[in-house]
Amino acid sequence: TVARKMKGEGVRAGVHDYCWPYRRGEHSGLYLELKSMNGYPTKEQRAFGDFVAGQGFKVVYARGWGDAWKAVCEYAGIPYSVT
């Protein structure tokens, strides 16, 4: 199955999709979990997000690529554009 293959590749339940370990302001980096337009974070994703937020990371649950790109731009301090 897909889950078995991903586990074999080292993917762990709850760990967010993207990590940008770049200190910016008060945050140690950015963890981004990409969800579908009607998706919600799992219990494991929320627990992981709470943990890394406690370590000083900014945590974002983005609905679609537009929200994800906006979060990255805001974190990086660059203008948000969808041209």
Salt bridges, closest charged atoms under 4 A:
GLU26 OE2 - HIS27 NE2 3.77
GLU33 OE2 - LYS35 NZ 3.64
